């Protein structure tokens, strides 16, 4: 008898990049087993120590009890922990958590995020999980430029970004849309008297995360600034031709290393490589936390299945089965060490 629908509580902090990761994993899970989703907006009163005050989550008492609680971003972490205590379920964190990883059941952390210890419940991902799917909805002749902004990883340069926009628009005669983010400095356009007049200039202040996803899915070509790995991964996952506006790294860190690795492996310029990390991570979540749903999942047999083959991990990594076996060995090793310490053994 198949298990009941998978109840997912999705913790949303209002940041489009974080919510794209949560929704991406949730939607990938829903493609292979029936699901019920409950969206939990994380307001200020639900963050940090305030999440543990009485009555903070009483509005959720009548919702179906969760099997999975999924969150991304520091603002969701305390709410995840508290709701797991109150309502049960297994907690999944996307990106590096701000609290010790052992407080969560599973952490899906991009390779470029540094961790001090090799926690057994942490799995590395190839870039950021996202909700973009390889698209069949492309409208011929559309291009998209995604502009980030200053970050701790890259030196921002209005001049370099302007030159990259002009280069992209000149190289391909498409109907271009240039979309900015909340981090994009106003000086990029305010002081640009000679900017091209052809593109449709839009800002994310007027666009939701869903609208940005629609733009990406319809574009034949996507150009991305190198300051945001999440934007890079979204573009790659769409299956569009992808190019990069490279910004100088502040220092040799893991994010800049991941970008260099992508460039070195030939994914730019003009890449059409795809990164189905949401599908791979959905398989991993079920394998690790809810194997009864994995056994009943409607996984296609034979042929391509949107990255859902369990034997396939990220490009160039070991098989998922080997990774899981190694994780189980790590868990067993930690448990043995803890037992030895309790007994006073050396």
ROVOGU-11145 format. One record per residue (C-alpha): x, y, z. Coordinates in steps of 0.1 Angstrom, whole numbers, padded with zeros to 4 digits, always signed. Layout:
REM ROVOGU-11145
XYZ...
***
This chain:
REM ROVOGU-11145
+0000+0000+0000+0015+0033-0010+0022+0059+0018+0000+0089+0022+0009+0121+0002+0042+0136+0013+0034+0167+0034+0059+0194+0029+0062+0226+0050+0081+0252+0030+0096+0280+0051+0099+0312+0030+0119+0342+0041+0109+0366+0013+0142+0365-0005+0138+0353-0041+0171+0334-0043+0163+0315-0011+0127+0308-0020+0138+0295-0055+0159+0269-0037+0131+0258-0014+0105+0257-0042+0129+0239-0065+0135+0210-0041+0098+0209-0032+0086+0208-0068+0112+0181-0077+0099+0159-0048+0063+0165-0060+0071+0152-0095+0077+0117-0083+0053+0112-0053+0020+0128-0044+0025+0159-0022+0006+0183+0000+0025+0217+0005+0021+0242+0033+0038+0275+0028+0051+0291+0061+0061+0327+0057+0089+0335+0082+0081+0369+0096+0103+0389+0120+0085+0373+0150+0095+0338+0138+0132+0345+0136+0160+0339+0160+0152+0333+0197+0117+0348+0191+0107+0316+0173+0108+0298+0207+0084+0321+0225+0050+0306+0232+0023+0309+0206+0045+0318+0177+0033+0290+0155-0002+0283+0168-0016+0293+0134-0001+0260+0121-0018+0237+0145-0046+0228+0121-0023+0222+0091-0015+0186+0082+0015+0173+0101+0047+0176+0081+0069+0148+0068+0094+0173+0056+0103+0209+0067+0123+0227+0041+0141+0260+0045+0169+0281+0030+0186+0312+0045+0195+0321+0081+0161+0336+0088+0144+0302+0085+0167+0282+0107+0151+0288+0142+0116+0284+0128+0126+0251+0113+0140+0238+0146+0110+0250+0166+0084+0236+0142+0101+0203+0141+0099+0202+0179+0062+0211+0179+0049+0192+0149+0074+0165+0140+0088+0157+0106+0123+0158+0092+0141+0191+0086+0161+0199+0054+0183+0230+0051+0195+0243+0018+0228+0263+0019+0252+0265+0048+0233+0267+0080+0241+0295+0105+0236+0270+0134+0254+0237+0139+0244+0212+0112+0235+0185+0138+0204+0205+0147+0189+0195+0113+0182+0161+0097+0199+0169+0064+0218+0199+0051+0223+0204+0013+0253+0227+0011+0269+0240-0021+0305+0230-0026+0317+0266-0025+0304+0271+0011+0331+0264+0037+0324+0240+0066+0348+0235+0095+0339+0198+0101+0327+0170+0078+0293+0165+0093+0277+0132+0084+0243+0148+0077+0258+0173+0052+0257+0166+0015+0275+0188-0010+0257+0201-0041+0270+0213-0074+0259+0249-0071+0226+0261-0058+0194+0240-0060+0167+0259-0079+0132+0256-0094+0142+0261-0130+0135+0231-0153+0149+0224-0187+0124+0243-0208+0103+0234-0237+0086+0268-0237+0113+0289-0254+0101+0317-0276+0125+0322-0305+0146+0353-0306+0146+0361-0268+0177+0370-0247+0180+0377-0210+0207+0395-0190+0206+0389-0153+0224+0415-0133+0235+0410-0096+0254+0435-0076+0282+0441-0051+0290+0411-0029+0317+0398-0006+0329+0375-0034+0335+0400-0063+0346+0435-0069+0317+0453-0086+0324+0475-0116+0297+0494-0134+0320+0498-0164+0326+0460-0168+0290+0452-0164+0280+0479-0190+0306+0465-0214+0293+0430-0209+0257+0441-0216+0267+0459-0248+0288+0429-0259+0259+0405-0253+0233+0426-0271+0257+0433-0301+0266+0396-0305+0231+0383-0309+0202+0400-0327+0175+0390-0302+0148+0408-0282+0167+0414-0250+0155+0418-0215+0179+0432-0189+0167+0423-0153+0184+0437-0122+0183+0425-0086+0179+0442-0053+0217+0444-0050+0222+0462-0083+0235+0497-0076+0214+0526-0091+0246+0541-0106+0247+0513-0132+0220+0530-0152+0218+0565-0137+0252+0575-0151+0250+0555-0183+0239+0581-0209+0249+0560-0239+0231+0528-0229+0214+0508-0257+0178+0517-0262+0167+0483-0276+0165+0461-0245+0134+0459-0223+0149+0472-0190+0133+0457-0160+0141+0454-0123+0132+0427-0098+0114+0454-0078+0086+0449-0103+0091+0412-0109+0084+0382-0086+0107+0352-0084+0081+0333-0105+0083+0360-0132+0121+0358-0133+0118+0320-0136+0094+0325-0166+0119+0349-0183+0147+0324-0179+0126+0295-0192+0116+0314-0223+0151+0328-0232+0172+0313-0259+0203+0329-0245+0210+0340-0209+0239+0363-0198+0248+0364-0161+0271+0384-0139+0295+0362-0120+0287+0375-0085+0258+0351-0079+0262+0313-0081+0224+0309-0077+0217+0330-0109+0244+0311-0127+0229+0277-0117+0194+0288-0127+0206+0298-0161+0225+0266-0166+0195+0245-0155+0172+0261-0180+0191+0246-0210+0195+0280-0226+0228+0291-0242+0246+0307-0212+0274+0333-0212+0291+0351-0183+0300+0387-0174+0330+0380-0153+0338+0403-0124+0372+0402-0105+0371+0381-0074+0379+0398-0041+0401+0369-0031+0407+0333-0040+0376+0318-0023+0355+0288-0030+0328+0307-0050+0354+0322-0074+0369+0287-0076+0336+0272-0086+0331+0298-0112+0367+0292-0125+0360+0255-0126+0329+0260-0147+0348+0282-0171+0378+0258-0172+0355+0228-0180+0342+0246-0210+0308+0256-0199+0315+0292-0211+0313+0308-0234+0280+0296-0251+0273+0268-0227+0242+0247-0228+0252+0224-0199+0224+0216-0175+0226+0210-0137+0196+0190-0125+0205+0194-0089+0169+0197-0076+0162+0162-0090+0193+0147-0076+0187+0163-0042+0151+0151-0042+0163+0116-0047+0188+0120-0019+0162+0134+0005+0139+0105+0000+0168+0080+0002+0182+0094+0034+0150+0105+0053+0119+0089+0038+0128+0056+0020+0092+0044+0021+0083+0072-0004+0113+0064-0026+0101+0028-0030+0066+0040-0041+0079+0069-0062+0067+0069-0098+0103+0070-0113+0103+0064-0151+0121+0033-0162+0146+0035-0191+0157+0065-0210+0162+0100-0198+0141+0111-0168+0151+0147-0161+0180+0138-0139+0160+0115-0116+0182+0084-0121+0193+0074-0087+0226+0060-0099+0236+0094-0113+0250+0120-0090+0264+0154-0100+0287+0155-0130+0321+0139-0123+0311+0127-0088+0307+0092-0074+0273+0074-0078+0246+0083-0054+0246+0048-0040+0284+0050-0032+0279+0084-0016+0251+0071+0006+0271+0041+0016+0300+0063+0025+0277+0086+0046+0264+0055+0064+0299+0045+0072+0306+0080+0085+0275+0079+0107+0286+0044+0120+0321+0057+0127+0308+0087+0146+0283+0065+0166+0311+0041+0175+0334+0069+0186+0306+0084+0208+0299+0050+0224+0336+0045+0231+0338+0079+0248+0308+0071+0270+0324+0039+0281+0357+0057+0288+0376+0038+0261+0406+0055+0245
***
